Amino acid sequence: MKITQFRKNEDTIALSVMDLDILVNKIKTEIKSRPVSTFREHLRYTLSDERCMFADKLPKIIPAAEFRKVNGQKQMKNYNGIVELTIGPLSNKSEIALVKQKACEQPQTRCVFMGSSGKTVKIWTTFTRPDNSLPKTREEAELFHAHAYRLAVKCYQPQIPFDILPKEPTLEQYSRLSHDPDIIYRPDSVQFYLSQPSSMPEETTFRESVQAEKSPLTRAVPGYDAENAFLMLFEAAFRKTYADLREAGLELREDTWHPLVVQLAKNCFASGLPQEEVVKRTVFHFYLYKQEELIRQMIGNIYTECKGFGKNISLSKEQQLALQTEEFMKRRYEFRHNTQIGEVEYRERLSFRFRFNPLDKRALNSIALDAQMEGIPLWDRDISRYIYSNRVPVFNPLEDFLYRLPAWDGKDRIRALAATVPCKNPYWMDLFHRWFLNMVSHWKGSDKKYANSVSPLLVGPQGTRKSTFCRSIMPPSERSYYTDSIDFSRKKDAELYLNRFALINIDEFDQVSSTQQGFLKHILQKPVLNVKKPHGSAVLEMRRYASFIATSNQKDLLTDPSGSRRFICIEVTGVIDTNRPIDYEQLYAQAMYELEHGERYWFDQEEEKIMVENNREFEQVPPEEQLFFRYFRAAQPEEGEWLSPAEIMEDIQKGSSIPMSVKRVNSFGRILKKQEIPSKHTRSGTLYHVVRLITR
């Protein structure tokens, strides 16, 4: 059984495989430089939200499969059926020893050891199919591994007194090389049997055990640390004390603090505040340091005489419900307001929901029922009030992806991606590079004045993987913001797509009618959206994220000569290589680096001229243009006559019976201008210098 170890340097991946026995020895005996011990030592002085640089000195271990390097990327060679479970965070060595002991009681445990941080325990167990075989293809292995991970969690969690950290069970899931001289390794452990699944498991959750909290203080102010909880309850008790005394008709004077302290002690007792905390805070509040012993006796007597400690909290019902709601929501769920789709997304903590999902009516009802099962009187309106408030953080998926990228390794991957498309256009890779930078720049929101108004247009026969290439531009984590389905006849929806999606593929571009070409040109260059959302009253300005790309099987596509500079048309001459692995992090890291260092992302006049020239072979030649060269040609200075577009069209109509209209005459003028027919402006309009080839 082989395990994969890899390091990612600045521009390369160093990958190796080793037997499991060898890895166990490496974990048991640390090398002379002691990288794991050094990492653990520095981790003690690293804040929780900081990254310890010594972690990068540890190689990464992939237990699930044996990988090999192909074109600088990892590719699965053999799946070995190992599932890794991570337990933690653990606070001390005794907890680590307890987890290892409990894991060893399970006959399916292949090995168990302390994680590289010294705060977790790793459990490795193995799975196989009933005939002792393992999946051969990556697709089968991904399905098998996802089900195996869930089965392992269900089997081990009831036996382990600490939480198993939920991790998405991908084949590339790794952990850092660790050191544990007391690693337990059983090469003859019992294997789990699992039939080959045909689909991914449904995202059902395993239930948290809701333990009865013994401290009334925690029940009263859930989710707060002790210091803040004491302060909140003390101030609430203080406020109630003044209300109680006013209701009793007792007039308070500055020199009469005894009744106030007595009533305050009663309310603090009912709120469940510890006696010593009440003494200290009362002395501090009234500056009665010289009377501390008397106050201590008074409060002590109240705490001795009263009954029902912590049974009557001084917080109002509204405060209690608000605090309970926030604690419940943060403990059971994660929420985020996705600005890309304009909706709240959620996932349940300690569950098999590794991805965020849109919050629908079914989810809202489930949350309300879960709260009521815990004794919290939450209703639909309470859930909605919390979810659609500033308690839920804002999340921009595109910016989150871009600003979490590693440093660029210096290798040009954007042009390499363009090079997978076989074509004869010598400018294709540079033009694609410029378009790609423009796309990423608009994801960042760098340019709000202009839109990415240029679209690559891939033309070629069916089966050349044009659409697959377009989809592969988007990183897998952001594919939900890609679409190849847009209907230009529904203009309002099409405009909303500019905000909803990051990349729009106009599949079958030749199906876009000539009447829709004008609207297409409009949205290509529209920098922001001014729309009224469904069921809304105000007109909102919405940010545009979308860039466009297009595909077609037909070559004569462009009907508007003036819009030719909006497209990078190329003819695909072979099958696009979409099997080559793409390092998406480095692909987009290159774009971010170049943009941050001033690389131009817009097309200049020279590039637009190149696009217009190369696009001529993709333009539709209208009948009037074809007929013009049958009856006329451009005149030299010493010959010909000056005619208006209408006069030329009228002459063409006589010999061809082509219908004549104002719209056709206007477009014909643009055709003459595109063909660079000599012209001059007069009071009666523009005249063109032509020579008749056929005289009538």
N, C-alpha and C positions, 0 to 999 in steps of 0.2 A: 504494500500500500504506500503510495507516494504522496508527499505533501509539497505544496508550492511555497517557495520563499522568494520575495522580491523586494528590491529597493528602487525608488524613483529618484534619480539624480536630476541635475539641471535639464538635461536634454535626452536622457536615455533611461530605459528600464533595465535593470540588471535582474534577471530571473533565473532561478535554479530550482531543481526538484531534489527531494531526498526521501529516504525511507523514514517511516514513522519512528522506528527504533533509534535512528540517528538524531532525529529531532528531540526525542525524550532525553537523550544524553546531553544535548546542547542546553536543554532547560535545566537539567540536574546540575551541570557543572558550568559555571560562568567563565568566560574567557578572561584573560589577564587584565584587559582594559576595563572590565566591570561596567559595561554600558547600562545594564538594567539597574544595578545598584545606584549608579550615578543619577539615572533618571528618577528613581524613587526619592533620592535625597533632595534633588532640586524641586521635585513636585511638592514637597512639604512646604516650600516657601513661595509657591505659585498660587495666585488668586484663582478662584473658581472659574472666572470668565476670561482668564488669560491662557495662552498656549505655552507649554513648556518646550523650549527649543530642543531639549535633549531627547524628546520623543522621536525626532526625525533620524536620530542615530541608530534606532532599533529597526531591524528588518521586519517586514510584514509577512505574516504567515496565513496562507489560505488553506484551511483544512479540507474543504469540500471536494476539491478536484485538483487534478494535475494539469497545469497550464504550460503552454509553450509560447514563444514570442514570434509573431508574424507581422512583418512591416512595422516593427516597433510597438505593437500592441499585444495584449494577452489574448490567447485563444485557447479554449478548453480542448484538452487532448483526451483525458480519461476522467470519469466521475468515480469517486471512491466511497460515497455514501456516509461520510462523517458529518455529523451535525454538532455544532458548538452551541452550548448554552452559557450565558454569562450571568452570574449571581452577584449582586451588590447594589449600591456601595456598602461595604462592610467596614466596621469601625476599628476592629483590632484583630490580633492573631487568634484569639480564642474563637471568635465568630468564623474566621477562615477555617480553623481546624474543625469546627462543628459542621460546616457545610461539606467539607471534604469527607468527613465521617459518614454523613447522611448519603452522600453520593456513592460512596463505596458499598453501601448496603444494597444498592441496586445492581443486579447481575449484568445489566446492559452497559454499565460504565466502562468505557475503554481506557480513558485516562482522566485524571482530575488534578489541577494544579492552580497555584496562585497566579493571578494576572500580572501583567507588567507594572501596573500602578501600585500593586501591593494592597489594593482595596477591593479586589474582585476575585472570584473563583471561576475558572473555566472548566466546564464538563464536556468531554467528547464522548459521544455514543455513535454507534454505527447502524445503518439500515441496509437492507437488501430486499430484493423481490422474493416471493415464495420459492422460486426455482433457483435461488442463490445467484441470480444474475443482477447486473446493474444497468441503468440506462446508458445507451451508447451515444445518442445525439444530444445536443445542447437543449433542444426543445423538450425532450423527454426528461432530461436531468432537472430542468427548472421546475417542471410540474412535480416530479418525485420529491425534490428537495423541499419545496414549499409545504407539501403535506407531511413530510418527515419531521420538519421543524415543529409544526403544530402538535403532532403526536408526541414528540419528545417533551414539549412544554407541559402538556396535559399529564404525562406520566411522572415527571419529576417535580412539578410545582407542589403537589400535596405532600411530598416527602421533605421538602426543603423549607426551613423556617424563615427564609428571606425571599424577597421578590426576584424572579427571573427577569432580567432587563429585556424588554421586547426589542428585537432587531429584525429588520426585513431580511428574510432568508434568501439572499441572492447567492449565486455560486461564487462571486468575487468577494463575499464578506470575509474580512480579515481581522486579525488581532496582532498586536505587537509581540515580538519574541520576548518571552518571560524568563525568569530564573526562580526555580523552586527546588531546592535540594530534596524536599520531601514529596516530590511528584509521585503520584500513584499511577502505575501503568499495568494494564492487564491485557496482553495480546490475545488471550483466549476468551474475552468477554462474550456474552450472549448477544446476538444481533436482533434488532427489531425486524419483523417481516412486514412488508407493505406492498400491496399490489400496485401496479403501475396505474396512476390516475390519468384520466383523459382530459381534465381541465383543472384550472386553478381552484383552490378551495374558496368557499364563500367566506366573507369577512365577518364571521360570527365571533363574538367576544367571549372570553371566559370571565366569570363574575368575580369581582373583588369580594373578599370577606369583610363585612361591615362589623367591626368590633365595637363593643360597648365601651365608651370612653368613661373612665372612672372619675376624672377630674371635672367637677361642675364648671370650673373656670374655662376649660377647653370647650365645653358644650356651649357656654354662654357667648364666647367670642372666638368662634372657630377661625382658623387660618392666621391668627395673630401670634407673634412670639410672646413669651411670658411678660416681658417688661411693658410692651404696648397694651397687652390685655389688662394688666393690673391698673395701668393709668386710665384706660377707657372706663373700666368698671368703677374705679374710685370716683372719677368725675361724675359719672352717672348717679352714683349713690349720694354724692354731695349735692347734686341738683335736686334729687328727690328729698333729701333731708330738709332743705329750705322750704320746699313745697309742703312737706308734712307739718313743719312747725307753723307755717303761715295758716294752714288749714286748722290747726289746733288753737289758733288765736294767740300764740305766744310771741311777745314782742322781744326781739333780740337787741341786746346792747353790746357795746364793744367789750365791756368788762365781764360779760356773762357768756362764757363759752361752754359751761358744763352741759346744759341741755342739748346744745348743738353736737357736742362730741358723743353724748349718749345715743342720740337718734342716728348720728352718722355710723356709729358702731353697729347698731341694729341693722341698718340698711346694708352695710358692708358684709355682715354675717349672712344676711339673706342672699346676697349676691355671690357668696362662696369665696370671698377674698381671705387669704391667710391672715391670721391675727397679727403677726409681726409686720407684715406689709402695711396694715391699717395703722398701726402705731407709728411707724416711721413716717408715713405720708401725712398723718394728722399733725405730728410735731412739726414737720417741715412746712406744712401749709399755713399753720397759725404762728410760726416762729416761737413756739412755746418750748424752747430747749430746756429752760429751767424747770418746767413742769412735766418733763418726760416721764418720771416715775409715777406721778399721779395719773397722767393720761394712760399709761400702761395698765395701771390697776383698774381704772374705769372700763377700758376696753376689754380687759381680761374678765371682769365680772360679767359684762354683757355676753361674751362668748361662752362663759360657763353656764349662765342661766338660760340662754335662748336655745331653742330647738329648731330643727329644719335647716341645717347649714346648706346654703346654696340653692334653696328651693324657690326663692323669689328674687329674680334678677331685677336690678334697677333700670336696665335698658328698656326703652319703649318697645312695643311689639314691632313697630316699623323698623327700628334699629336691629332688633334681633333677626327679623326676617331678611333684611338686607345683608347682614353679616353672614347668616347661614347660607343664603343664596350664593354669595361670592365664594365662600369656602367650598361649597358643594361643586360649583362650576369648575373651579380651579383644580380641585382634587380629582374629579372624575373625567374632565374633558379638556381639550385644547381647542380654542376658537381663534379664528383670524378673519379679518375683513379683506377679501381678495379684491383689490382695486381693478384688476384686469377684467373680472366678470361682474363686479359690482355686487357681490353676494358674500354672505358669511359662510365659511367652511368650518368643519369640525372633524375631530377624531377622538375616539374614546381612549383614555389612558389605560395602561396595563391591559391592552387588548391586542388582537391581531389586526387592528386597523392601522396599517403603517402609513397610509396615505390619507390626506384630507379629502372629505367629500362634501358636496353642497348640502346645506341645512334645509331639509324639506319638512313638510307637515308631519310625516311619519317620525322623523327624528325628534321634532319638537315634542310630540306626544310621548315618545319614549323617555326623553329627559324628564318630563313632568312626572311620569309614573315612577321612574327611578328615584326621584326626590321624595315622592310620597311614600315609597317603600322604606326610606330612611327616616320617616316621620317629619319631613319638612313640608309644610303646607304650601307648595308651589303650584300655580296654575299656569295655563298657557300664556296669559298676559304677562305674568311675572317673568317667565322665561324669555318672551319676546322683548320685554323692557330691558333686560340685562344684555341680551345678544345684540340688539340694535342700539347700543350705547357706546360711550368711549371706554368702557371696561374691556372691550374687544380690540386688540391691537390691529393696526393697518398692515397689510402685507401686499407688496408688489412683487409678483413672482419673477418677472424679467429682471428687475433691478437686483433682487435677492440672488438670482443666479449669476449675474454679471459681476457683482461686487464680492462674491465668494470665490472667485477663480484664483488659481495659483499664479505665480509669476510665469511669464512667457519664457520658453526655453530657446527662443531665437530661430526656430525652424518655421519656414513658410508653409503653413498648412492650408491657407485659404486658396492660393493658386494651385496647390496640389489637389484640393478638392475639385476645382474647376477642370483640372487636367484629366479627371476621370471621365469627362464628357468628350468623346472623339468628335472633332470638327476641323474644318479647314480655315477657320477664322483666326488669323495670327494675333488678333487683339483680344480674343475671348478671355484669357486668364486675367489680364490686367483690368478689363472692364468689369468682370465678375468680382475681382478684388475690391474695386471702387464701390460697386453696388453693395457688397457685403458690409463694408465699413459704414456705408450710409444706413443700412438696416440696423446695425448695432447702435449707431449714434442716435437713431430715433427711439430705440428701446430705452436708452439712457435718458432721453428727454433733452438732449443737448441743443437741438434745433427746433424751436417752436414756430419759427417764421416760415420755413419751407418744409415741404414734405419730401419723402423719398419717391419722386415721381417717375423713376425709371424702373422698368421691369425686364429681366431676362425673359426671352421667349424661345423655348426649345422646340425645334421643328424636326420631325422625323417619323418614320413608320412605326406602327404598333409593335410592341415587344422590345423596344430599345430602352425600357426602364426610365423613361423621362419623369413620370410621376413619382416613381420611387426615389429618384435623385432629389426631386423637389422636397419630398418629405424628409429625406435624410439630412437636409440642411439644419433642421431643428433638432436640438439635443433631446434625448428621450424624455427627460424630466419636464420639458416644456411642450411636448407634442400636443397637448390638449389645446394649445393656442395656435394650432395650425389647422387650416381647412382648405379643402379643394372643392367646396360646394358654395358658390355664391350666385345669386340670381339678380342680375342687373335690372330686371323688370320691376322688382320690388325695391324701389330706390331708398326708402327709409331704412329697411333692414340692411341693405348694402352699405349705407353710411354707418350704421351702428357697428358693422363688422370691422370698421377701421379702428374702433376702440376695443372691441372684444378679442380680436386675433392679432398675433404678431407677424404671421406670414400667411398670405392668401395666394393659393395657386389657382389661376384661371385655367382650369382644365378644359381641353377642347376649345381653345381660343377662337377657332374658326366658327364656332356656334354663336359667338357674340354678334348680334345683328348690326347692320350699318346704322340703324337708328339708335342703338345702345352705345355706339362708339363714342359719341359726344359725352354721354354721362360717364363712361369709363375714363375718358380724358379728365373729366371734372374731378372724380374722386382720386385719381392718381396724384393730382397736384393739390389736393385739399389738406392744409396743414393741421387744422383743428376741426372739431365737429360742433355745430350749434344745433342741438336737437332737443325735442321734447320727448321725454321717456314715456312709455305706455302708462296711462293712468296718472300722468303728471300734468302740472299746469304751467310751470316755469320752463323757459328755454335755458338749457344748460350748455356750458362750453366744456366739451369732453376732449381729453387728450387722445391724439392719434398714435397708435403703436404700429399699425400694419404696414408692411411692405408687400410688394406683389412680385410674383413670378408666374410664368404661363407656359403651356404646352399646346402643341397642335400636330395633327397628322398631315395637314395641308400647308402648302408653301405660299400661296397667294393670299396673304392675310390682311395686310395693312391697307385700309381704304382712305385714310386721311393723310395726305402727304405732309401736312404741317405737324402731325403728331408722330412722325417717324422717329424723332429724337427721343421719344419716351420709351423705346424698346431696344434691347440688345438681342437682335435676332441671330440665331445660329442654326445651321442645319446639322443635326446629329447624324454622323456617317456610320455609326456602328452601335453596338450594345454598350451602354454605360456601365462601368465597373462599380456596382453598388455593394459588392461583397467585401471590398477593402475596409478594414476597421477604421473608424474615425475617432481620434482623441478629441472629444468635444471640448474638454476643459482647455486644452492647448489651442484648439481652433479659435475659440472665442477669447482666450487670453491674448492671442496675437492681435485680434481686432481692438481689444481694450488698450493694449500697450501702444499700438500705433496711433489710436485716437488721442490718448493722453500725451503723446509726444508730437502732436501737431500734424499728423498725416492728413492730407486732404481727403474728405469723404464725398464731396460733391463733384459732379462732372463739369469740366471746363469746356470752353468753346471748341477746342481742338478735338476733345473726345466726342463731343456731340456731333461734330462734322464727320468723324470716323463712323459713328453709329448710323447717321443718315446715309452716308455713302454705301455702307455694307447692307443697309436695309432695303436698298432699291430692288434687289432680286426677290424680296418678300412682299412687295407692294402689288395690290390688285391694279391691273391696267384697265380702266373703265373704257367702254366702247367709244366714247367721244374722243378719248386720247388716241386710241388706235386709228380711228377714222381721220383724225387731224393729219396724221403723217401720210395718210393715203391721198389727201387732197391738197395739203399745204406742206411747206417747209419754212424754216427761218430764213429771213432775207439778209443779204449782204447790204452794206450801206448804200451802194449805188443802184439797187434794184428793188422790186417789190412794191407793196402798198401798205398803208396803215389802216387796219380794220379793228373794230371793237369785238369782244368775245361773242356778242349777240350776232354780229354780221357773219363771223366765221361759222358759228353754229347754224345759222340760217342756210348758209351755203352747203354745209355738210348734210343738213336735213334733206335738201333737195335730192341728193344722190343716194341717201341711205334710208330715208323715211324714219330716222330716229326721232322720238318725241322730244319736243322742246318745252322747257319750263324755266321759270325765273330761278329756281333752285339749281337746276342743271347749268344754266348760264353762269351763275355765280361760282359754282364749283369748277366750271370749265376755265374761268379766269385763273384760278389757283393752279390748275394743271399747266396752263401756258407759262405761268411764272416759274413753276417747278422745272419745266423744260428749258428755262432760260431763253425764251423767245424775246428778242429785243422789244422794248416797250417805251412809251412816253405818256405822260399825264397831260390831258387837255381839259378844257371846260366841260366837254361832253363825256368825260370819263377816260379810262385807260385804253390806249390803242396799241396794237401789236403789229410789228413789221414782218410781213409774211409774203411768200410767193406762192401763187396758185400752181398746183401740179396738173390739175385737170380743169380746163376752161370749158364753160358752158355758155 
